[in-house]
Amino acid sequence: MKERKLSIREIIVLLIAVILLISATACRASKADQTKENKKVKEIKIGTMDLVNPDLVARKEKYYEKQLGIKVKIVKFDSGKDVNTALAAGSIDASELGSNPTALGIGNGLNYDVIYIGDIIGSAESLVVKNNANVNSVSQLKGKKIAVPFASTSHYSLLNALKQAGLKESDVKLLDLEPNDIHAAWKRGDIDAAYVWYPVLNNLVKDGKILTGSDKLAKQGIITADLVVARRDFAKSNKNLVVRYIKALNQANDLDQKNKEQSIKDISEILNISESDAKFQRNGFEWIDGKKQLSKEYLGENIANVLKNTADFLKEQGSIKKSPTLKEYKDHVQTKYLKEALEK
């Protein structure tokens, strides 16, 4: 019996059928993996400091809930120091925090990895002095009382600003205060200056002036950033959840690039501020596209260098006893979750 050859049309139909079958199988496998993970974890606890980055948009647009498929608990913190305490206790699974507390946390043996960049800090963190303090430059702060949240990116920036102005830490009186406490101390007249971020900074400039900011320091190589970290044990057991967490942040980042107006509206509603204030604050941070984050300029190499430089400076200042090696910091910067999030 002579075999009939398939026509080109029949071959194309068969190929399409095979592709659809493979796609459906992969989709079922992906959903099965997610269901398997979700049986282990019914809730993910995400830390936030209400920093002006994709986290705010992801929360307002419900991207976390849509991507993760399980209950999402948002836990708010005033500082990176508090975030480190929570991560050490295992009371949260992932969070945003500044590069300074990240360097400290890893330096102190906390078992978490950097998995995403929330933002590169610009003018949103600045050194402001009271108008009645008769101070017009950083060098004139000698003998003044300056408030700053210790172990924060602002603390790191302040110490560098003082050093560049020829001042030692002992030349001023530093007070360790949380942002809201800084505002209260400012109103009471207990402090002369503060290095802090918005929205508190916005209140201080009403009767104060900015001497320098993280944007100016960044141009001199003193870079600070807000990073996203995840506990290693959680990420190892729940890789798919971590990938989907990053997908939610990428969605928020994409929305900001495509529809800035909506992004600003989301920020204003989450922070309960006017849209004009939200726009002003948004402009104080640089949000980095997910694909770009994988480059050497960011997670691919430079963020590890930023963390190492931060740790070296903190050791020089006596804030930590030992600065981890660059290799140790590189080991704590993981790009595999972001890579997978971009592929899916």
VEXMAR-161537 format. One line per 10 residues: their letters; for each residue x, y, z of N, C-alpha, C. Coordinates in nm, 2 decimals, padded with zeros to 4 digits. Last residue first. Example, Ala and Ser with C-alpha at 12.3 -4.5 7.8 and 13.67 -1.06 7.14 Angstrom:
REM residues 2
sa = 01.28/-00.22/00.71/01.37/-00.11/00.71/01.29/00.00/00.79 | 01.32/-00.57/00.78/01.23/-00.45/00.78/01.32/-00.33/00.78
This chain:
REM residues 344
kelaeklykt = 00.91/03.50/03.23/00.77/03.45/03.23/00.67/03.55/03.17 | 01.14/03.64/03.22/01.12/03.54/03.12/00.98/03.50/03.11 | 01.14/03.80/03.45/01.14/03.87/03.31/01.11/03.77/03.20 | 01.16/03.62/03.65/01.04/03.70/03.64/01.03/03.77/03.51 | 01.42/03.52/03.60/01.30/03.43/03.58/01.17/03.51/03.57 | 01.57/03.74/03.67/01.58/03.69/03.54/01.46/03.60/03.51 | 01.49/03.77/03.94/01.46/03.87/03.85/01.46/03.82/03.70 | 01.61/03.54/04.04/01.47/03.56/04.06/01.42/03.66/03.96 | 01.89/03.57/03.99/01.81/03.46/03.93/01.66/03.48/03.94 | 02.04/03.75/04.12/01.97/03.80/04.00/01.88/03.69/03.94
qvhdkyeklt = 02.14/03.84/04.44/02.09/03.73/04.35/02.00/03.79/04.24 | 02.38/03.92/04.65/02.31/03.98/04.54/02.27/03.88/04.44 | 02.55/03.78/04.81/02.42/03.82/04.87/02.34/03.90/04.77 | 02.78/03.75/04.68/02.71/03.63/04.71/02.57/03.66/04.76 | 02.88/04.01/04.70/02.83/03.96/04.57/02.75/03.84/04.58 | 02.96/04.02/04.96/02.84/04.10/04.92/02.79/04.05/04.78 | 03.17/03.84/04.95/03.06/03.81/05.04/02.94/03.89/05.00 | 03.34/03.98/04.78/03.28/03.85/04.73/03.16/03.81/04.82 | 03.42/04.19/04.93/03.34/04.22/04.82/03.27/04.09/04.77 | 03.39/04.10/05.28/03.46/04.11/05.16/03.37/04.14/05.04
pskkisgqek = 03.26/04.31/05.56/03.27/04.19/05.48/03.35/04.21/05.34 | 03.43/04.48/05.81/03.36/04.50/05.68/03.38/04.37/05.60 | 03.38/04.49/06.16/03.44/04.43/06.04/03.36/04.45/05.91 | 03.24/04.66/06.33/03.37/04.61/06.37/03.45/04.56/06.25 | 03.07/04.96/06.26/03.08/04.82/06.26/03.22/04.78/06.28 | 03.12/05.23/06.32/02.98/05.18/06.33/02.97/05.03/06.33 | 03.36/05.35/06.28/03.34/05.27/06.40/03.20/05.22/06.42 | 03.42/05.46/06.04/03.35/05.55/06.14/03.33/05.48/06.27 | 03.52/05.25/05.91/03.61/05.36/05.93/03.55/05.45/06.04 | 03.29/05.10/05.88/03.40/05.05/05.97/03.49/05.16/06.00
lfdatnklvn = 03.15/05.26/05.71/03.09/05.24/05.84/03.20/05.18/05.94 | 03.31/05.23/05.48/03.30/05.36/05.54/03.24/05.35/05.68 | 03.27/04.96/05.43/03.41/05.01/05.45/03.40/05.15/05.52 | 03.00/04.96/05.37/03.05/04.89/05.49/03.19/04.94/05.53 | 03.00/05.11/05.13/02.92/05.15/05.25/02.97/05.09/05.38 | 03.15/04.94/04.97/03.19/05.08/05.00/03.13/05.13/05.12 | 02.97/04.72/04.96/03.11/04.71/05.01/03.16/04.84/05.05 | 02.75/04.83/04.84/02.73/04.78/04.97/02.87/04.76/05.04 | 02.86/04.91/04.59/02.80/05.01/04.67/02.79/04.96/04.82 | 02.93/04.65/04.49/03.03/04.75/04.52/02.98/04.86/04.61
aineglyeks = 02.67/04.55/04.46/02.77/04.48/04.55/02.88/04.58/04.59 | 02.59/04.72/04.26/02.52/04.72/04.39/02.61/04.65/04.49 | 02.75/04.65/04.03/02.77/04.78/04.10/02.71/04.78/04.24 | 02.66/04.40/03.91/02.80/04.42/03.97/02.80/04.54/04.07 | 02.40/04.35/03.84/02.50/04.27/03.78/02.64/04.29/03.84 | 02.24/04.55/03.96/02.26/04.42/04.03/02.37/04.33/03.97 | 02.41/04.79/03.78/02.32/04.78/03.89/02.34/04.64/03.96 | 02.59/04.79/03.58/02.57/04.92/03.64/02.49/04.90/03.77 | 02.56/04.54/03.46/02.67/04.56/03.55/02.66/04.69/03.63 | 02.21/04.47/03.45/02.33/04.51/03.39/02.44/04.53/03.50
lqkkgdiwef = 01.96/04.42/03.56/02.05/04.31/03.55/02.19/04.35/03.49 | 01.82/04.65/03.54/01.87/04.62/03.67/01.97/04.50/03.66 | 01.71/04.65/03.29/01.83/04.73/03.31/01.90/04.70/03.44 | 01.48/04.50/03.33/01.59/04.45/03.25/01.72/04.52/03.27 | 01.34/04.68/03.51/01.38/04.55/03.55/01.49/04.49/03.46 | 01.43/05.02/03.54/01.37/04.92/03.46/01.42/04.78/03.50 | 01.45/05.21/03.83/01.52/05.14/03.73/01.44/05.02/03.67 | 01.37/05.53/03.93/01.33/05.40/03.93/01.40/05.33/03.81 | 01.51/05.77/04.14/01.52/05.71/04.01/01.48/05.57/04.01 | 01.34/06.03/04.32/01.40/05.90/04.31/01.41/05.85/04.17
gnrqfkadse = 01.22/06.27/04.31/01.34/06.27/04.39/01.40/06.13/04.40 | 00.98/06.25/04.17/01.10/06.31/04.10/01.23/06.30/04.18 | 00.81/06.18/04.38/00.85/06.08/04.27/00.97/06.13/04.20 | 00.78/06.42/04.51/00.85/06.32/04.57/00.90/06.21/04.47 | 00.63/06.56/04.32/00.75/06.62/04.36/00.84/06.51/04.43 | 00.41/06.40/04.30/00.49/06.42/04.18/00.63/06.47/04.22 | 00.30/06.43/04.55/00.34/06.29/04.51/00.44/06.31/04.39 | 00.24/06.70/04.55/00.34/06.65/04.65/00.39/06.51/04.60 | 00.03/06.68/04.36/00.15/06.77/04.34/00.27/06.73/04.43 | -00.15/06.52/04.48/-00.08/06.47/04.36/00.04/06.55/04.33
sinliesidk = -00.12/06.51/04.84/-00.17/06.57/04.72/-00.09/06.51/04.60 | -00.14/06.20/05.03/-00.08/06.34/05.01/-00.14/06.39/04.87 | -00.15/05.93/05.11/-00.25/06.03/05.16/-00.19/06.17/05.15 | 00.00/05.73/05.01/00.06/05.82/05.12/-00.03/05.92/05.17 | -00.19/05.62/04.83/-00.13/05.54/04.94/-00.07/05.62/05.05 | -00.25/05.85/04.67/-00.35/05.78/04.75/-00.30/05.70/04.86 | 00.00/05.92/04.56/-00.07/06.02/04.64/-00.18/05.95/04.73 | 00.05/05.69/04.41/00.14/05.73/04.52/00.07/05.82/04.62 | -00.15/05.69/04.22/-00.14/05.58/04.32/-00.06/05.62/04.44 | -00.08/05.92/04.09/-00.21/05.92/04.16/-00.21/05.81/04.26
isqeknkqdl = 00.16/05.84/03.98/00.16/05.95/04.07/00.03/05.95/04.15 | 00.06/05.65/03.80/00.15/05.61/03.90/00.16/05.72/04.01 | -00.09/05.80/03.63/-00.16/05.70/03.71/-00.07/05.66/03.83 | 00.11/05.95/03.51/00.00/06.02/03.58/-00.07/05.93/03.67 | 00.27/05.77/03.38/00.32/05.84/03.50/00.21/05.91/03.58 | 00.25/05.52/03.21/00.14/05.61/03.26/00.18/05.67/03.39 | 00.48/05.38/03.15/00.38/05.40/03.05/00.28/05.50/03.08 | 00.63/05.38/03.39/00.70/05.43/03.26/00.59/05.46/03.16 | 00.45/05.29/03.57/00.51/05.42/03.60/00.57/05.47/03.47 | 00.41/05.03/03.47/00.30/05.13/03.48/00.35/05.27/03.49
dnaqnlakiy = 00.66/04.92/03.52/00.61/04.94/03.38/00.50/05.04/03.38 | 00.66/04.91/03.80/00.76/04.98/03.73/00.72/05.02/03.59 | 00.45/04.73/03.84/00.44/04.86/03.89/00.54/04.96/03.82 | 00.56/04.50/03.72/00.44/04.56/03.67/00.42/04.70/03.71 | 00.78/04.46/03.89/00.80/04.50/03.75/00.68/04.56/03.69 | 00.64/04.39/04.12/00.72/04.51/04.12/00.75/04.56/03.98 | 00.54/04.14/04.03/00.44/04.25/04.07/00.52/04.39/04.07 | 00.77/04.00/03.98/00.68/04.03/03.87/00.58/04.14/03.90 | 00.85/03.97/04.25/00.93/04.06/04.16/00.85/04.09/04.04 | 00.66/03.78/04.32/00.67/03.91/04.40/00.74/04.01/04.31
rvvlnknska = 00.72/03.57/04.15/00.60/03.65/04.13/00.59/03.78/04.21 | 00.96/03.49/04.27/00.96/03.54/04.13/00.84/03.62/04.10 | 00.87/03.42/04.52/00.96/03.53/04.51/00.97/03.58/04.37 | 00.71/03.20/04.45/00.65/03.32/04.51/00.74/03.44/04.50 | 00.90/03.02/04.35/00.80/03.08/04.26/00.73/03.20/04.32 | 01.05/02.96/04.59/01.11/03.03/04.47/01.00/03.10/04.38 | 01.03/02.88/04.86/00.92/02.94/04.79/00.97/03.02/04.67 | 01.26/02.79/04.98/01.14/02.70/04.99/01.02/02.75/04.90 | 01.43/03.00/04.92/01.47/02.86/04.88/01.34/02.77/04.88 | 01.30/03.22/05.04/01.32/03.21/04.90/01.35/03.07/04.85
fdrravvlda = 01.32/03.15/05.32/01.19/03.16/05.25/01.20/03.15/05.10 | 01.60/03.14/05.35/01.53/03.02/05.37/01.39/03.03/05.31 | 01.67/03.41/05.28/01.72/03.30/05.20/01.64/03.17/05.23 | 01.44/03.68/05.26/01.51/03.58/05.35/01.55/03.46/05.27 | 01.50/03.94/05.03/01.42/03.83/05.07/01.50/03.73/05.16 | 01.49/04.29/04.96/01.56/04.17/05.00/01.46/04.06/05.04 | 01.54/04.57/04.76/01.44/04.48/04.80/01.52/04.35/04.84 | 01.67/04.91/04.84/01.68/04.77/04.78/01.57/04.68/04.83 | 01.75/05.22/04.76/01.65/05.14/04.84/01.64/05.01/04.77 | 02.08/05.37/04.78/01.97/05.31/04.71/01.87/05.24/04.81
tiigqkalkd = 02.35/05.60/04.72/02.26/05.52/04.81/02.14/05.48/04.73 | 02.68/05.68/04.64/02.55/05.63/04.59/02.48/05.56/04.71 | 02.91/05.89/04.58/02.85/05.84/04.71/02.70/05.80/04.68 | 03.00/06.01/04.36/03.03/05.87/04.38/02.98/05.81/04.50 | 02.91/06.26/04.32/03.05/06.25/04.37/03.09/06.11/04.40 | 02.65/06.22/04.26/02.74/06.27/04.15/02.88/06.27/04.19 | 02.56/06.16/04.51/02.57/06.05/04.41/02.66/06.10/04.29 | 02.54/06.41/04.63/02.64/06.32/04.68/02.66/06.21/04.57 | 02.32/06.52/04.50/02.45/06.58/04.48/02.57/06.49/04.52 | 02.13/06.34/04.59/02.15/06.35/04.45/02.28/06.42/04.42
sgtlikgdkv = 02.12/06.37/04.86/02.18/06.25/04.81/02.20/06.25/04.66 | 02.21/06.72/04.93/02.12/06.61/04.92/02.19/06.49/04.86 | 02.25/07.02/05.12/02.30/06.93/05.02/02.20/06.81/05.02 | 02.09/07.21/05.25/02.23/07.24/05.23/02.29/07.15/05.12 | 01.77/07.35/05.23/01.85/07.24/05.20/01.99/07.28/05.18 | 01.61/07.53/05.50/01.67/07.53/05.37/01.76/07.41/05.35 | 01.29/07.58/05.67/01.43/07.55/05.67/01.48/07.55/05.52 | 01.02/07.58/05.70/01.09/07.68/05.77/01.24/07.65/05.78 | 00.96/07.38/05.51/00.87/07.50/05.52/00.93/07.61/05.60 | 01.13/07.17/05.53/01.17/07.28/05.44/01.08/07.40/05.44
lnnlvpywvy = 00.99/06.99/05.69/01.10/07.07/05.75/01.14/07.19/05.66 | 00.80/06.87/05.53/00.75/06.96/05.64/00.87/07.04/05.69 | 00.96/06.72/05.36/00.87/06.82/05.30/00.82/06.92/05.41 | 01.07/06.54/05.53/01.16/06.64/05.47/01.07/06.76/05.42 | 00.86/06.36/05.57/00.90/06.45/05.68/00.99/06.56/05.63 | 00.81/06.18/05.36/00.74/06.31/05.36/00.78/06.41/05.47 | 01.15/06.23/05.25/01.01/06.26/05.24/00.93/06.15/05.30 | 01.43/06.19/05.49/01.36/06.17/05.36/01.21/06.22/05.37 | 01.71/06.36/05.64/01.59/06.27/05.64/01.52/06.27/05.50 | 01.90/06.52/05.85/01.91/06.45/05.72/01.81/06.35/05.72
aadidgrkwa = 01.87/06.84/06.02/01.83/06.69/06.00/01.86/06.65/05.86 | 01.93/07.09/06.27/01.93/07.04/06.13/01.89/06.89/06.13 | 01.89/07.16/06.53/01.92/07.27/06.43/01.91/07.22/06.29 | 01.64/07.07/06.77/01.75/07.04/06.68/01.77/07.15/06.58 | 01.43/07.15/06.93/01.54/07.07/07.00/01.66/07.05/06.90 | 01.20/07.28/06.86/01.33/07.36/06.86/01.44/07.29/06.92 | 00.97/07.15/06.82/01.00/07.20/06.95/01.12/07.29/06.96 | 00.99/07.09/06.55/00.89/07.18/06.59/00.91/07.24/06.73 | 01.20/06.90/06.56/01.22/07.02/06.48/01.12/07.13/06.53 | 01.08/06.70/06.71/01.19/06.77/06.77/01.22/06.90/06.70
ahidnpeldl = 00.89/06.62/06.52/00.84/06.67/06.65/00.96/06.75/06.71 | 01.05/06.53/06.31/00.96/06.64/06.29/00.91/06.70/06.42 | 01.18/06.32/06.44/01.26/06.43/06.39/01.17/06.55/06.37 | 00.98/06.14/06.48/01.03/06.20/06.60/01.12/06.33/06.56 | 00.94/06.06/06.21/00.83/06.13/06.28/00.88/06.20/06.41 | 01.21/05.93/06.17/01.15/06.05/06.09/01.04/06.13/06.16 | 01.38/05.87/06.48/01.30/05.82/06.36/01.24/05.94/06.30 | 01.71/05.97/06.58/01.57/05.98/06.58/01.50/05.93/06.46 | 02.00/06.02/06.73/01.93/05.91/06.66/01.78/05.92/06.68 | 02.19/06.31/06.68/02.08/06.25/06.76/02.01/06.14/06.67
lkvdseklga = 02.51/06.45/06.71/02.42/06.37/06.63/02.31/06.30/06.72 | 02.67/06.74/06.72/02.60/06.65/06.81/02.49/06.57/06.73 | 03.00/06.77/06.56/02.85/06.80/06.58/02.79/06.71/06.68 | 03.25/06.67/06.57/03.23/06.82/06.56/03.09/06.87/06.58 | 03.25/06.40/06.56/03.26/06.46/06.70/03.24/06.62/06.70 | 03.27/06.36/06.30/03.14/06.33/06.36/03.13/06.40/06.50 | 03.44/06.64/06.15/03.44/06.50/06.21/03.30/06.48/06.27 | 03.45/06.82/05.84/03.40/06.80/05.98/03.41/06.66/06.02 | 03.50/06.88/05.58/03.61/06.89/05.67/03.57/06.88/05.82 | 03.30/06.82/05.40/03.31/06.96/05.45/03.42/06.98/05.55
qklanllsyh = 03.32/06.55/05.38/03.36/06.63/05.26/03.37/06.78/05.30 | 03.22/06.48/05.63/03.36/06.45/05.60/03.41/06.53/05.48 | 02.95/06.55/05.60/03.03/06.61/05.70/03.18/06.60/05.67 | 02.88/06.37/05.40/02.87/06.51/05.37/02.95/06.59/05.47 | 02.91/06.13/05.53/02.99/06.16/05.41/02.99/06.31/05.38 | 02.71/06.15/05.72/02.85/06.13/05.76/02.95/06.16/05.65 | 02.49/06.16/05.55/02.52/06.27/05.64/02.67/06.26/05.68 | 02.48/05.91/05.43/02.50/06.03/05.35/02.54/06.15/05.43 | 02.43/05.75/05.65/02.55/05.73/05.57/02.58/05.85/05.49 | 02.18/05.85/05.73/02.30/05.85/05.82/02.43/05.84/05.75
stsafpvaik = 02.03/05.79/05.51/02.05/05.93/05.54/02.17/05.94/05.63 | 02.02/05.51/05.52/02.09/05.57/05.41/02.12/05.72/05.44 | 02.08/05.43/05.87/01.99/05.45/05.75/02.08/05.50/05.64 | 02.19/05.42/06.12/02.19/05.30/06.04/02.10/05.31/05.92 | 01.97/05.66/06.27/02.10/05.59/06.27/02.08/05.46/06.19 | 01.81/05.92/06.14/01.79/05.79/06.18/01.92/05.71/06.17 | 01.91/06.24/06.27/01.91/06.14/06.16/01.88/06.00/06.21 | 01.98/06.58/06.37/01.90/06.45/06.39/01.90/06.37/06.26 | 02.22/06.77/06.51/02.17/06.72/06.38/02.10/06.59/06.41 | 02.32/07.07/06.66/02.25/06.94/06.68/02.18/06.89/06.55
kgklqsvsnv = 02.65/07.21/06.60/02.50/07.21/06.59/02.45/07.07/06.62 | 02.92/07.22/06.59/02.86/07.25/06.72/02.71/07.24/06.72 | 02.92/07.30/06.25/03.00/07.27/06.36/02.94/07.31/06.49 | 02.80/07.38/06.02/02.72/07.30/06.11/02.80/07.26/06.24 | 02.95/07.50/05.82/02.90/07.58/05.93/02.82/07.51/06.04 | 02.98/07.31/05.63/03.10/07.34/05.72/03.06/07.42/05.84 | 02.75/07.33/05.48/02.76/07.21/05.57/02.88/07.24/05.67 | 02.61/07.67/05.49/02.69/07.56/05.43/02.71/07.45/05.53 | 02.47/07.85/05.64/02.46/07.85/05.49/02.54/07.75/05.42 | 02.30/07.92/05.93/02.39/07.83/05.87/02.37/07.83/05.72
nannkvvlse = 02.12/08.03/06.12/02.23/08.11/06.07/02.34/08.02/06.01 | 01.90/07.92/06.22/02.02/07.86/06.27/02.15/07.94/06.22 | 01.66/07.99/06.11/01.71/08.07/06.22/01.84/08.02/06.28 | 01.60/07.78/05.93/01.63/07.92/05.88/01.70/08.01/05.99 | 01.75/07.47/05.99/01.65/07.57/06.02/01.70/07.71/05.97 | 01.85/07.25/05.72/01.88/07.33/05.84/01.78/07.44/05.86 | 01.87/06.93/05.57/01.80/07.06/05.59/01.84/07.12/05.72 | 01.98/06.71/05.35/02.02/06.77/05.47/01.96/06.91/05.48 | 01.76/06.46/05.20/01.85/06.58/05.20/01.88/06.62/05.34 | 01.61/06.25/04.97/01.68/06.25/05.10/01.78/06.37/05.10
asgiidgiyi = 01.53/06.32/04.72/01.43/06.29/04.82/01.48/06.27/04.96 | 01.73/06.36/04.53/01.70/06.47/04.62/01.59/06.44/04.73 | 01.77/06.01/04.52/01.82/06.14/04.48/01.79/06.25/04.58 | 01.84/05.67/04.52/01.80/05.78/04.60/01.86/05.91/04.54 | 01.71/05.44/04.31/01.83/05.50/04.34/01.79/05.64/04.41 | 01.48/05.17/04.41/01.51/05.30/04.36/01.65/05.34/04.39 | 01.46/04.89/04.45/01.34/04.98/04.45/01.37/05.11/04.38 | 01.60/04.62/04.29/01.63/04.76/04.33/01.50/04.84/04.33 | 01.62/04.29/04.42/01.56/04.39/04.33/01.60/04.53/04.38 | 01.74/04.12/04.59/01.67/04.06/04.48/01.62/04.16/04.38
vdynlgngig = 01.97/04.04/04.83/01.92/04.15/04.75/01.86/04.09/04.62 | 01.91/03.80/05.09/01.97/03.84/04.96/01.90/03.96/04.90 | 01.99/03.71/05.43/01.90/03.75/05.32/01.98/03.79/05.20 | 02.07/03.65/05.71/02.07/03.56/05.60/01.97/03.60/05.50 | 02.30/03.86/05.88/02.16/03.83/05.85/02.16/03.75/05.72 | 02.56/03.93/05.96/02.53/03.79/05.94/02.38/03.76/05.91 | 02.64/04.19/05.96/02.61/04.13/06.09/02.55/03.99/06.08 | 02.65/04.25/05.69/02.78/04.25/05.77/02.76/04.19/05.91 | 02.39/04.24/05.63/02.47/04.14/05.58/02.60/04.13/05.66 | 02.32/04.48/05.77/02.25/04.35/05.80/02.34/04.23/05.75
latpnsgles = 02.48/04.68/05.66/02.49/04.65/05.80/02.43/04.51/05.83 | 02.38/04.68/05.40/02.52/04.66/05.42/02.55/04.61/05.57 | 02.11/04.75/05.46/02.14/04.63/05.40/02.29/04.59/05.42 | 02.14/05.01/05.57/02.10/04.90/05.66/02.12/04.76/05.60 | 02.23/05.12/05.31/02.31/05.13/05.44/02.27/05.02/05.54 | 02.03/05.09/05.13/02.15/05.02/05.11/02.24/05.02/05.23 | 01.70/05.05/05.29/01.81/05.12/05.23/01.94/05.04/05.21 | 01.44/04.81/05.20/01.52/04.89/05.30/01.64/04.95/05.23 | 01.16/04.61/05.16/01.25/04.71/05.11/01.32/04.77/05.22 | 01.13/04.25/05.21/01.11/04.39/05.24/01.20/04.48/05.16
adisgaalat = 01.00/03.93/05.31/01.08/04.01/05.22/01.05/04.16/05.25 | 00.89/03.81/05.54/00.96/03.73/05.44/01.05/03.80/05.34 | 00.89/03.87/05.90/00.86/03.91/05.76/00.94/03.82/05.66 | 00.99/03.74/06.12/00.85/03.79/06.12/00.80/03.85/05.99 | 01.25/03.66/06.16/01.17/03.58/06.07/01.02/03.62/06.07 | 01.43/03.81/06.30/01.33/03.73/06.38/01.24/03.64/06.29 | 01.56/03.94/06.09/01.63/03.85/06.18/01.54/03.76/06.26 | 01.35/04.09/06.00/01.40/03.99/05.91/01.48/03.89/05.99 | 01.32/04.27/06.21/01.21/04.18/06.17/01.26/04.07/06.09 | 01.57/04.40/06.21/01.52/04.33/06.33/01.41/04.23/06.30
nvdkgsdfkv = 01.56/04.52/05.96/01.66/04.42/05.99/01.62/04.33/06.11 | 01.35/04.70/06.00/01.33/04.60/05.90/01.43/04.49/05.93 | 01.47/04.88/06.19/01.35/04.80/06.23/01.33/04.68/06.13 | 01.66/04.99/06.01/01.70/04.92/06.14/01.59/04.83/06.19 | 01.51/05.12/05.83/01.58/05.00/05.79/01.63/04.92/05.91 | 01.21/05.25/05.98/01.35/05.26/05.94/01.40/05.12/05.90 | 00.94/05.21/06.02/00.98/05.35/06.02/01.13/05.36/05.97 | 00.72/04.98/05.85/00.83/05.01/05.94/00.88/05.15/05.92 | 00.44/04.76/05.81/00.50/04.89/05.79/00.61/04.91/05.90 | 00.35/04.49/05.62/00.40/04.53/05.75/00.48/04.66/05.74
ikvkiglqke = 00.09/04.33/05.46/00.19/04.44/05.45/00.22/04.49/05.59 | 00.02/04.02/05.35/00.02/04.10/05.47/00.13/04.21/05.46 | -00.18/03.85/05.13/-00.06/03.94/05.14/-00.07/04.03/05.26 | -00.28/03.52/05.05/-00.30/03.64/05.13/-00.17/03.72/05.15 | -00.21/03.44/04.70/-00.23/03.40/04.84/-00.25/03.53/04.92 | -00.13/03.52/04.45/-00.24/03.42/04.46/-00.27/03.37/04.60 | 00.06/03.68/04.34/00.10/03.58/04.43/-00.01/03.48/04.46 | -00.06/03.86/04.15/00.05/03.78/04.11/00.07/03.66/04.21 | -00.27/03.98/04.29/-00.29/03.92/04.16/-00.18/03.83/04.12 | -00.14/04.08/04.52/-00.25/03.98/04.54/-00.27/03.91/04.40
yykekravld = 00.04/04.27/04.40/00.09/04.16/04.48/-00.02/04.05/04.49 | -00.12/04.45/04.26/-00.04/04.36/04.18/00.01/04.24/04.27 | -00.30/04.65/04.36/-00.32/04.51/04.40/-00.24/04.41/04.31 | -00.24/04.91/04.32/-00.30/04.84/04.20/-00.33/04.69/04.23 | -00.12/04.97/04.56/-00.24/05.04/04.52/-00.31/04.96/04.41 | 00.11/04.80/04.56/00.01/04.79/04.66/-00.13/04.85/04.62 | 00.25/04.89/04.34/00.21/04.75/04.34/00.10/04.73/04.45 | 00.30/05.15/04.42/00.21/05.13/04.31/00.16/04.99/04.31 | 00.48/05.11/04.63/00.36/05.18/04.65/00.25/05.15/04.54 | 00.69/04.97/04.50/00.61/04.90/04.61/00.48/04.97/04.63
pnvldmtgik = 00.83/05.14/04.33/00.73/05.05/04.27/00.64/04.98/04.38 | 00.87/05.42/04.56/00.92/05.33/04.45/00.81/05.24/04.41 | 00.91/05.59/04.82/00.85/05.62/04.69/00.92/05.54/04.58 | 00.84/05.39/05.10/00.94/05.46/05.02/00.87/05.48/04.88 | 00.71/05.26/05.31/00.64/05.36/05.23/00.73/05.45/05.15 | 00.85/05.06/05.40/00.88/05.18/05.47/00.81/05.30/05.40 | 00.74/04.72/05.44/00.75/04.84/05.36/00.78/04.96/05.45 | 00.75/04.36/05.41/00.78/04.48/05.48/00.78/04.60/05.39 | 00.51/04.10/05.37/00.60/04.20/05.30/00.62/04.32/05.38 | 00.44/03.78/05.41/00.45/03.90/05.49/00.56/03.99/05.42
iekvkknekt = 00.20/03.56/05.27/00.34/03.62/05.26/00.34/03.76/05.33 | 00.02/03.27/05.35/00.04/03.41/05.36/00.18/03.46/05.34 | 00.04/03.00/05.32/-00.09/03.06/05.30/-00.09/03.21/05.30 | 00.26/02.77/05.20/00.25/02.91/05.25/00.12/02.97/05.22 | 00.20/02.51/05.11/00.30/02.53/05.22/00.28/02.67/05.28 | 00.03/02.56/04.91/-00.02/02.47/05.02/00.08/02.48/05.14 | 00.17/02.71/04.74/00.07/02.78/04.81/00.02/02.69/04.93 | 00.33/02.52/04.61/00.39/02.62/04.70/00.29/02.68/04.80 | 00.13/02.39/04.47/00.21/02.31/04.56/00.28/02.41/04.66 | 00.04/02.60/04.30/-00.05/02.54/04.40/00.03/02.46/04.51
qdaksarcat = 00.27/02.64/04.15/00.23/02.75/04.23/00.13/02.69/04.34 | 00.29/02.39/04.02/00.40/02.43/04.11/00.35/02.54/04.20 | 00.05/02.40/03.88/00.07/02.30/03.98/00.18/02.33/04.07 | 00.10/02.61/03.71/00.00/02.63/03.80/00.01/02.52/03.91 | 00.31/02.49/03.56/00.34/02.61/03.63/00.23/02.63/03.74 | 00.17/02.28/03.45/00.28/02.25/03.53/00.31/02.37/03.62 | -00.01/02.41/03.28/-00.06/02.33/03.39/00.05/02.30/03.50 | 00.18/02.53/03.11/00.09/02.61/03.19/00.04/02.54/03.31 | 00.28/02.30/02.99/00.37/02.39/03.07/00.29/02.48/03.16 | 00.06/02.21/02.86/00.12/02.12/02.96/00.21/02.21/03.05
asillivail = 00.01/02.42/02.68/-00.09/02.38/02.78/-00.03/02.30/02.89 | 00.24/02.40/02.52/00.21/02.52/02.60/00.11/02.50/02.71 | 00.21/02.15/02.40/00.32/02.18/02.49/00.30/02.30/02.58 | -00.03/02.20/02.26/-00.02/02.09/02.36/00.09/02.11/02.46 | 00.05/02.39/02.08/-00.06/02.42/02.18/-00.06/02.32/02.29 | 00.25/02.25/01.93/00.29/02.37/02.01/00.18/02.40/02.12 | 00.08/02.05/01.82/00.19/02.01/01.91/00.23/02.13/02.00 | -00.08/02.22/01.65/-00.14/02.13/01.76/-00.04/02.09/01.86 | 00.11/02.32/01.48/00.03/02.41/01.57/-00.03/02.34/01.69 | 00.18/02.09/01.35/00.28/02.16/01.42/00.21/02.26/01.52
lviierislk = -00.06/02.02/01.22/00.00/01.93/01.32/00.10/02.00/01.41 | -00.08/02.24/01.04/-00.19/02.21/01.14/-00.13/02.13/01.25 | 00.14/02.20/00.88/00.13/02.32/00.96/00.03/02.30/01.07 | 00.08/01.96/00.76/00.20/01.96/00.85/00.19/02.08/00.94 | -00.15/02.03/00.61/-00.16/01.93/00.72/-00.05/01.94/00.81 | -00.03/02.21/00.43/-00.13/02.25/00.52/-00.15/02.16/00.64 | 00.14/02.04/00.29/00.20/02.14/00.37/00.10/02.20/00.47 | 00.02/01.69/00.32/00.03/01.82/00.25/00.10/01.93/00.35 | 00.19/01.38/00.36/00.11/01.49/00.41/00.13/01.62/00.33 | 00.16/01.11/00.13/00.24/01.22/00.19/00.15/01.33/00.24
rekm = 00.05/00.78/00.18/00.02/00.92/00.14/00.10/01.02/00.21 | 00.21/00.48/00.07/00.19/00.58/00.18/00.16/00.72/00.12 | 00.06/00.21/-00.09/00.14/00.33/-00.10/00.11/00.44/00.00 | 00.08/-00.12/00.00/00.00/00.00/00.00/00.09/00.12/00.00
